[in-house]
Amino acid sequence: MSILTSIPNGIGRLLRKPATSASSRASNLYCNLTLQNAATRRHLSGFSFAGPRKLEEIMKTELIEGKNKAEISDIWLSYHEDKERVHGTIVSGKQGKLILERAGKMKFFIQPIFRESGFFMLLSQFQTPSHFLMAYLEDYKMDPNRAQPLVTFSIFNDLADSHDLSLVRCDIINQGIEEDEGRKVMQTMLSAYEIEENYSRVKDFNQEPEKFDLDDYISCMNEKWKEGCEDIVE
């Protein structure tokens, strides 16, 4: 079963264009990624999302009844602090609603992961109501039916109205993605849909891909990557 659905033709043509910067080295980087083992592939087969689908699958929601925003935020961040290959963060309820609303309209985007000798590209697809799947772009281009997510994250808006709080959970599925890389991917994707200037790129990518400047985007993201990608977390 395909993890990602078919992308529009315009986006497909854009993604077939090589970036002129460090992309010539990008394919070599992927050779260093450890592909998912057979057990992981069996786990994912037939499923479109590997992470928790509901907040109740992560924490006992009855334990946060009567807690205020600050207390719930501390519980959420502390819960994820020592977990391996899982990251938790928070955004305001207003931000969480905005991100999901926009992602529902603009389902696709790309995210480079930068390393010392270059970068490789992930393709993101949003799946309603609140899930983002990040697959290796070259896997998708070779065979969309076999492309599997390397990183997934969800925004849980259960408390958006009552506490102005959205809880975000990132799962790093592929062992070839480092912990800090997964965290940065989550941060930059949140920023892409929340910050107006960044969202304009997402809209171009989905609606007018001929206007999307791939090289400029990669250059911009490289700078943000160096800065740590912390521009959205409260």
C-alpha positions in Angstrom: 0.0 0.0 0.0 1.4 3.4 -0.9 2.4 5.6 1.9 2.3 8.8 -0.2 -0.4 9.5 -2.7 0.4 10.8 -6.1 1.7 14.4 -6.3 0.3 16.8 -8.8 2.1 16.9 -12.2 3.4 20.4 -11.7 5.2 19.5 -8.5 6.5 16.4 -10.1 8.1 18.4 -12.9 9.7 20.7 -10.3 11.2 17.8 -8.3 12.7 16.3 -11.4 14.8 19.5 -11.8 18.2 19.1 -10.0 19.2 21.9 -7.7 22.4 23.6 -8.8 24.0 23.9 -5.3 25.1 20.8 -3.5 22.6 18.4 -5.0 25.3 16.6 -7.0 26.5 15.2 -3.7 23.1 14.6 -2.2 22.7 11.1 -3.6 26.0 10.0 -2.1 24.8 11.0 1.3 21.8 8.7 1.0 24.2 5.8 0.7 25.0 6.4 4.4 21.4 6.1 5.5 20.4 2.8 7.0 17.2 1.7 5.3 14.4 0.4 7.4 14.9 -3.2 8.3 12.4 -6.0 7.4 10.6 -5.8 10.7 10.0 -2.1 10.3 8.7 -2.5 6.8 6.3 -5.3 7.9 5.1 -3.0 10.6 4.4 -0.2 8.2 2.9 -2.2 5.4 -0.7 -1.5 5.0 -0.6 1.5 7.3 -0.3 5.2 6.2 1.1 6.5 9.5 3.5 4.9 11.9 3.2 7.2 14.9 0.4 7.7 17.4 -2.8 8.8 15.8 -4.5 10.1 19.0 -3.4 11.9 22.1 -4.8 9.1 24.2 -2.3 6.7 22.6 0.6 8.8 24.1 -0.7 9.9 27.6 -3.6 9.3 29.9 -5.6 12.4 29.3 -7.5 12.0 32.5 -4.3 12.8 34.4 -4.2 16.4 32.9 -7.7 17.2 33.9 -7.7 20.4 36.0 -4.2 21.3 35.0 -3.4 24.7 33.5 -1.5 25.4 30.3 1.9 25.7 32.0 1.5 22.4 33.9 0.4 20.5 30.8 3.3 21.9 28.8 5.7 20.8 31.5 4.2 17.3 31.6 4.4 17.0 27.8 8.0 18.2 27.5 9.1 16.1 30.5 7.4 13.0 29.1 9.4 13.2 25.9 12.7 14.5 27.3 14.4 11.2 27.8 12.8 9.2 25.1 15.0 8.0 22.2 14.0 8.9 18.6 10.9 10.8 19.8 10.6 14.5 20.3 7.8 16.6 21.8 7.2 20.3 21.6 4.4 22.7 22.1 2.9 25.6 20.1 -0.1 27.8 21.0 -3.6 26.5 20.2 -3.9 29.3 17.6 -0.7 28.3 15.9 -1.7 24.6 15.9 -5.0 25.4 14.3 -3.4 27.6 11.7 -0.8 25.0 10.8 -3.4 22.2 10.3 -5.8 24.4 8.4 -3.0 25.4 6.0 -1.6 21.9 5.7 -5.0 20.6 4.8 -5.0 22.9 1.8 -1.3 22.6 0.8 -0.5 19.0 1.5 3.0 18.7 0.0 6.3 20.3 0.7 10.0 19.4 0.8 12.6 19.6 3.5 16.4 19.2 3.0 18.5 17.6 5.6 22.0 19.1 5.6 25.2 17.3 6.5 28.8 18.2 6.3 29.3 17.3 2.6 25.9 18.3 1.2 22.2 17.5 1.7 19.4 15.1 0.8 15.7 15.9 0.4 12.6 14.7 2.1 9.2 14.9 0.6 6.4 15.8 3.1 2.7 14.9 2.7 0.0 15.9 5.1 -2.7 13.4 6.0 -5.8 14.6 7.7 -6.6 15.3 10.4 -3.1 16.1 11.9 -0.3 13.9 10.5 2.8 14.8 8.5 4.8 12.0 6.7 8.4 12.6 5.5 9.8 10.2 3.0 13.1 10.2 1.1 12.4 12.0 -2.1 14.5 9.7 -4.3 12.6 6.7 -2.9 9.3 8.3 -3.9 10.6 9.2 -7.4 11.8 5.6 -7.9 8.6 4.0 -6.7 5.8 5.8 -4.8 4.3 2.5 -3.8 7.4 1.5 -1.9 8.3 4.9 -0.4 8.2 4.7 3.4 8.3 7.5 6.0 11.6 8.3 7.6 10.1 10.9 10.0 6.5 11.5 11.0 4.9 14.1 13.3 1.5 15.0 14.5 -0.2 18.1 16.0 -2.7 17.3 18.7 -5.2 20.1 19.1 -7.3 18.5 21.8 -6.5 21.4 24.1 -6.3 24.2 21.6 -9.6 25.8 22.6 -9.6 25.1 26.3 -5.9 25.9 27.1 -4.6 27.6 23.9 -2.2 24.7 23.6 -1.3 22.3 20.8 1.0 19.3 21.5 3.4 18.2 18.9 5.0 14.7 18.7 7.8 13.7 16.3 8.8 10.1 15.6 12.1 9.4 14.0 11.5 6.0 12.3 14.6 5.5 10.2 17.8 4.8 12.0 19.8 6.8 9.4 18.1 10.0 10.6 19.9 11.5 13.6 18.0 12.7 16.6 18.9 16.4 16.0 18.0 16.1 12.4 14.5 14.8 13.2 14.0 17.6 15.7 15.1 20.2 13.0 12.8 18.7 10.4 9.9 19.0 12.8 10.8 22.6 13.6 11.3 23.7 10.0 8.0 22.1 8.9 6.1 23.8 11.6 7.7 27.1 10.7 6.9 26.5 7.0 3.2 26.4 7.7 3.0 28.9 10.5 5.1 31.9 9.4 3.6 33.9 6.6 6.8 34.4 4.7 7.6 30.7 4.8 4.0 29.7 3.9 4.2 31.7 0.7 6.8 29.2 -0.5 4.5 26.3 0.5 1.7 27.9 -1.5 4.0 28.4 -4.6 5.2 24.8 -4.3 1.7 23.4 -4.3 -0.2 25.9 -6.5 2.4 27.4 -8.8 5.5 25.2 -8.8 6.9 27.0 -11.8 7.4 30.0 -9.5 9.1 28.0 -6.7 12.8 28.8 -6.6 14.4 25.5 -5.5 17.9 26.9 -5.1 16.9 29.9 -3.2 14.8 27.7 -0.8 17.7 25.4 -0.2 20.0 28.3 0.5 17.5 29.8 2.9 17.0 26.5 4.7 20.7 25.9 5.0 21.0 29.1 7.0 18.1 28.2 9.2 19.5 24.7 9.7 22.8 26.3 11.0 20.8 28.5 13.4 19.1 25.5 14.9 15.5 26.0 13.5 14.0 27.3 16.7 11.9 30.1 15.3 8.4 28.8 16.2 8.6 27.1 19.7 7.2 29.2 22.5 
